[in-house]
Amino acid sequence: MDEREGPGTTGSAGPAGDDGDTKGTVLVALGANLAIALAKVVGGLITASPALLSEAAHSVADSCNEVFLLAAIRRSKRAPDARHPFGYGKERYFWSLLAAVGIFVMGGCFSFYQGLHAMRESGEESPTGYLVGYAVLLVALIAEGASLVRAVRQMYRDAPSGARGPLAKARAIQDPALRTVLAEDATAVLGVTLALIGMGLHELTGNVVWEGGASIGIGLLLVYVAYRLGIASRDQLIGEAADPALQLEVQRFLDEQPEVDTVTKVYTMRIGMGQVLLAARVDLTEGVDSEDVEIAAVRIKAAIRERWPEIEQLFLDITDAGERDRDRAAARRRELEEQVRVADPEG
């Protein structure tokens, strides 16, 4: 028989505080990018600097993406309905995927165009008015750095304790909106640095190829970041399992129940921020009658919900396990234990 926990009554994408922090981080990044984009456009037109114009396209793309991320936060919190009984949590991943596409199309492609166009220009061109360009880029570096600091601080608050080091914490971030802002801000700081180097070498040598190279470098950086963000959003959209630690904890909990003989399979899927679907296939001990099954199912579901509130959808499937099923379950448990050990060797 199936024992099912119905859809949750809210469409929350996670703790309200987390969403508030993320929304604030996105708004800070949006304000910084809008101001910086305008300054870069004006500075790029004054100096005719391809690197600065590439950075302007980068900031415009980031500004549009922040709008996508704000839409993701708002729309993913809608309550479940008849058409979407598991809620709208995955909208967060969809809009984050659009943000990744925006980085690629608006930022990367324009940067490539600017770089290749500069390469075809005269090789000995003396830049003029670069003082304006330097001023714009230095202000952009300060603003982007401040936005990055805020995003990094939230990353350290939200990342799992088992993730050690900034790169590990960045990879462990589950919120696609925060992950996108982190990637955008870090890329912006690197992009501004490349633009400064390209402009400096252009002014020093009189050869525009340095700025063309900087623009192409910015384009390559943006394409790489867009690819990584797109892959992460794709994995979450098509159905990503919960953390191995959570899977292992749930399996151990079920194994400890007196009515359960074998947990043959535990299926999990993230259906939104702080929202997990769990389906467990269990074989009961001999002698458990139908009335006891109902009582045990209610008790187990209540205990799971209390211990792991992120599990919003719960399905228990009562089955007869054969020897092969038990062997597979034992092998899967050893695999999960190894994944958890590798992820947190000191845990």
N, C-alpha and C positions, 0 to 999 in steps of 0.2 A: 504494500500500500504506500501511497505518498502522503507525507505530512507536510503541508505547505504553510509558509508564513506569507500572508498577503502583502501587497504593495504598501510601502510606508505612506504616512499621511502627509509628509512634506517632501519638497524637492530640494532640500538643502544640499549644497555642494560641499559640505563640511562645516566645521565650527565657524560660527559667525565671526569670531575674532580673526580667524585666518583670512576669510574673505575680505574683511575690512582692511587688514594689513595689505593684502594683495592689491585691492582696489586703490589704496593710497599710493602704493609703489607704482602702479600703472599710471595714475594721474600725475605723479611727479615726473615720470619719464615722458608723458605726453606734453606737459607744459615745457619741459626743457627742450624736447625735440622740435616743437613748433617754433619757439624763439630762435633756436639754433638754425633751423632750416631756413628761416627768413634771412638771418644774418649771412648764412653761407651763400644763398642765392645772390644777395646784393654784392657780397664780396667777390663771388665768382664772376659776376658780370663786370665788375670794375676791373678786376685783374686779368680776366680771360684765362683763369687758371683751370685746366682740365681736372686736376686733382681736387681743387676746391669745389668745382661743379659736381664731381662725383660724390663728394661728401654731402653736398646739398641734396642730391637724389637719395643718398643713404638716409638722411634725416627725414626727408619727406616720406620715404617708405616706412621708417620707424613710427612716424606720427600716425599714418594710416593704420599700421598694425596695432598701435595702442587702442585705437577705436574698436578694432576687431576684438581685442582682449577684454575691453569693457563690456562689449556685447556678450562675450563668452561668459563672463562672471554673472551678468544679469539673467540671461536666458537659461543658463544651466540650473538655476534655482527654482524654476517653475515646478509646481506640484505634479505628480503623476496623474494621468487621466486615462480614459478608455482606450485611446489610440496609442498612448505610450505608458503602459502600466508600470514600467520600471523607471519612469521619470525621464528627465531631460539632462541628466548629468553629463552625457557624452557630447552635448553641444559645446562644452568647454574645449573638447579636443578638436571638434570640427572647426571652430573659429580660430583656434591656434594653428591648425593646418593652413587655413587661408592666410594667416599672418606669415607663415613660412613661405608660401607662394608669393606673397607681396614682397618679401625681402629679396627673393630671387628675381622676380620680374622687374620691379621698380628700382631696386638698388643695384643688384648685380649686373643686369643687362645694360643699364645706362652707364655704369662704371666701365664696362668693357668697351662700349661705344666711344666714350670719352677718351679712353686710353688709346684705342686703335686710331681714332681721328687725330690725336696729338702726334702719334708716331708718323703720320703722313705729312705733318707740317714741316716747315723748315727746321733743320737740325740745329741752327745757331740763332735762336730767337732770344732776345734779351727781355725778360719780364719787366713789367712796369707796375707800380702801385702795389707791390707785394707787402708793404707794411700793413695795408688794410687786411690782406689775406692772413698774415701772421696773427694780427690782433683777433680776427674772427676765429681762427683755429684755436688760439690759446683760450679764449673765452669758452669755446665749445668744449675744449678739453676739461676745463674746470667744471662746467655744467654737467657734462656726461660723467665725469668722475664722481661728482656728488650723487647723481642718480644711481650710479653703480654701487657706491658705498651703501646706500639705503637698501638696494636689492640684495647685496651680500649679507648685510645684517639680518634681513629676513630669512635668507637662505640658512644661516647658521642657527636661527631659531627653529625653523621648520624641518630641517633635514633630520633623518633618523640618527639616533645617537651612535649607531654602529658604523656610520659613514665617517671615515677619518680623512682629513685633508680637504682642501677646497674643491678639487676636481671630483673626488668621491661624493662630496655633499651635493655638488651641482648635479651629478648624474642621478642621485637618489631623490631629488626633488620630484614630487608627484604632481604638483600644480603646474599645468602647462603654461598658464599665464605668467607665473613667476619665473619659470624656466625661460620663457621667451624674452621677458624683460632683461633677465640676467645676460642672455646671449646677445641681445641687441646692445646693451650698454657696454659690455666687454668688447664687442666688435666695433662699436663707435669709438671707444678709446684707442683701440689699435688702428682703426681707419684714420682718425685724426693724426695719430703719430706718423703713419705712412704718408699722409698728405703733407705734413710739415717737412718730413725728410725730402719728399719729392720736390716741393717748392724750393727748399733750401739749396738742393743740388742744382736745380734749374737756374736759380739766381747765381749760384757760384760758377757754374760752367757755361751758362748761356745755352745749354742744350735741353730742348723741351722733352727729349726722350726720357729724362728722369721723372718728369711728371706723368708722362704717358705710362711708364712702368708702375708708378705709384697708383694710378687709376686702375690698371689691370690687377695689381695686387689687392686693391680694395674690392674689386669685383670678384676675384677668386675667394677672398675671405667671406664675402657675403653669400656666395653660392654654396660654400662648404657649410656655413652656419644654417642656411636655409635647408640644405639636405639633411643635416642632423636633426633639426627641429621637425622637419616633415616626417622622417622615419619614426621619431618618438610619437608624434601624433597619430601616425598610421597604426602603430602597434596598439595604442590605446583605443582607437576607433574600432578596430576589428576584434577587440576583446583580449585584454591583457590579464593574466592571472594575478592574484594578490601576492604579496611578498611570501617567499618560502617560509619565513619565520612564522607568519600567521597560519599558513597551511599546516605546518608541523604542530603548532600549538593546538589547533582545532582537532587534528587527528589524534594527538595524545589525549586530549580531553574526552573525545568520543570513546577511545579505547578503554578509558578508566571507568566508564559507565557500566554498572553491573548487568544491565540488560543486553549489552553489546558484546558479541563474541569476536567479530572481525570488522574493521573498517576497510572495505575493499577499494573504495575510491573517494577522493575529495576533489571536487571541481570548484574552482573559484574564478570570478571575473570582476574586474573593476567596472562599475557602471556609472561612475562619477567620482567627484572629489569626496573622499571619506565615505564612499558607498561601495559595498562589496556584495556580490551575489554568491551564495554558497549552496552547493548541492552535494550531499554526502550519501554514499551507498553503503549501507551497513547490513551485516548478518547478525541476527539476534541469537542469544543463547537458547538452548533447548528448554522447553517448558514454559516459555512466555506466551500467555494466551492473548487474544485480541484486545481484551479490556486493558490488560497491563501494557500492551503496546501503545495504546492511545495515551494512557497516563504518562508513560515514559517519554513519549514524543513531546508532549506538552512541557514536561519538566526540562528536558534537554534543550528545547528551543528557548525557553525562558532563561535558562542558565547561559546559553550562548549569547543571547541578546544583551544580557546584563554584563557579561565579561567582555564582549567585543561589540560595542554599539555600532561600529561601522558596518557590521553585517546586517544590511537592511532587508535582504531577500534570502529566505532559508528554505531549502527543500531537503527532506529526509526520505530516502528510497530504501525500503526494507526488501532485502533480497536474500537468496540462498547462495552462499559462497562455496565454490569448489576449491580443491587444493591449488589449482592453477591461479585462481583469484587471490588466494592467501599469499602465494609466492610473489605475485605482482605487487600486492599491497606492501609486503615487506621490503621489496626492492625499491619501491617508490619512497617509502619512509627513509630508507638509508640514503637515497638520493637527496631528499630534502634536508636531512641532517648534515650531509656533506656541504650542500649549498649554504646552509646557515653557518656552518663552521668556517667556511672560506670567507663569507661576508663579514663575520665578526669573530676572528680567531681568539679574542680575549674574553668573549662572552661566556 
